[in-house]
Amino acid sequence: EQGIEQGIEQGIEQGLIIGAQQLVIKLLEQRFGLLTEIDRNTVLNCNSRNKLESASIAFAENKSRDEVMAELV
């Protein structure tokens, strides 16, 4: 039962990360146009909710594309 709970928690966490990645990509493309493959991969390879949240905050603070991307590495 503990293993099932842990699996559910990991699944939820992964779902939140994927949603945050998709949001960051949409925000960046809305403001800056299509992302390069490198930038898209940077977002998709970021598995930290904190970093993705920081990138979203940087976006909301009207930071440059490079400043937003820097939050992800």
Sequence and secondary structure as in RCSB ss.txt:
>XXXX:A:sequence
EQGIEQGIEQGIEQGLIIGAQQLVIKLLEQRFGLLTEIDRNTVLNCNSRNKLESASIAFAENKSRDEVMAELV
>XXXX:A:secstr
 HHHHHHHHHHHHHHHHHHHHHHHHHHHHHHH S  HHHHHHHHH   HHHHHHHHHHHHTT  HHHHHHTT 
